[in-house]
Amino acid sequence: MSVREKALMVKDAQILLGAAKGSEKNDALVGMKQALRKGAKAIFEANKADLDAAEREKLSAPLLKRLKFDETKLDQVIAGIDALIELPDPAGNILEARKLDEGLNLYRVSCPIGVIGMIFESRPDALVQIASLALKSGNGLLLKGGSEALRTNRALASLIAEGSVASGAPEGWMAFLESREEVGELLELDDLVDLLIPRGSNDFVRHIMKNSSIPVLGHADGICHLYLAGDADEEMSVSIAVDSKTQYMAVCNALETLLVDETAASRLLPPLQKAFQAAGVELRGCDTTRSFIDVAAATEEDWRTEYLGPILSIRVVKDIHEAVAHINRYGSGHTDAIVTNDPAKASFFMVRVDSADLFWNCSTRFSDGYRYGLGAEVGISTNKIHARGPVGLDGLMIYKWRMIGSGQIVDDYASGRRSFLHQDISADPSDALL
């Protein structure tokens, strides 16, 4: 079956899935998680084969960590499915209701986007997350993972399709792509695919954006910052900085650059250095940083680098204005945080930093769809249209306008025989034919 034929199959099935009731989609999600649990042994065996091959090919440590799919990862993705099941159906909700005239009502109603193409590298758990979110939201799905995870992804996709269809999802609602050539074909299907979601390296995402006319939702980099204001509490600063960097380094919401107010540098830098040395993190600092602690020199390139590993750049800044300017210049618009006891400083930071996720007195690692209560996520978007930040169910929805009339014609209003009322009204699902 060609990629176009697969896309046509998914598009046809999506019409049925998009019309399914919330309870029917939840039943399919239950079938999905049961199939994953039952097929755990096959998944782990496939993943071991992928890991062994990746090690022979000397895949980098961050990519190896992302590639691993063990019992812990399985538990996490199943917990995400459970959370999705508990969430209300995102489709068919009246977002806006307006009376245009007596007997003429207009409704804006949520609905699935349609057919989504998901292209991702290294992380098999991403496949489960997007598949479960697509199913719950009523979207059809074309999946393509990295070649390094082919065996794992193949096992996961097969189990997901089998379990969901056996529990009521329409046959063909998702399709799995395996070759690089198929990606090229997918990028050309702007007549069948409504949205592309790439997850991977900066170069990978930019390649997708440049080589398709299909709308793309995603982010290229995760250069996240933490700014320690002059009044930042020492214990809180160290705890948040270390968690932001070391809790899981190989992810896009891990801390890459630490900014320290010059009035707090002598107080905060020594305990920070001690904590990061204990965690095995290499520090690189600006000249001012190096006047307080003994670390390697940071270069201009360090401020622009997503390390995804045990390296952290540190810069001492004059004040919050300089901190904000640095973030807006070098950041990727992903996640940035501030530690301060001053609400005014926190507000200044959150209003002026141009990022999808802004945090006050907490770790950057909270930037995650599951932690936000979205059930799961398909990725973090740094786009400024449609969806931003962790993209969960809402980010996979669009809307339709539904108008319910009683014989009205435009000529009556154009001629002045009738006038519009344009009154907002309470939502009435029965009127919207839901």
Secondary structure, 3 states (H helix, E strand, C coil): CCHHHHHHHHHHHHHHHHCCCHHHHHHHHHHHHHHHHHCHHHHHHHHHHHHHHHHHCCCCHHHHHHHCCCHHHHHHHHHHHHHHHHCCCCCCCEEEEEEEECCEEEEEEEEECCEEEEEECCCHHHHHHHHHHHHHHCCEEEEECCHHHHHHHHHHHHHHHHHHHHCCCCCCCEEEECCHHHHHHHHCCCCCCCEEEEECCHHHHHHHHHCCCCCECCCCCCCEEEEECCCCCHHHHHHHHHHHHHCCCCCCCCEEEEEEECCCHHHHHHHHHHHHHHCCCEEEECHHHHHHCCCEECCHHHHHCCCCCCEEEEEEECCHHHHHHHHHHHCCCCEEEEECCCHHHHHHHHHHCCCCEEEECCCHHHCCCCCCCCCCCCCEECCCCCCCEECCCHHHEEEEEEEECCCCCHHHHHCCCCCCCCEECCCCCCCCCC
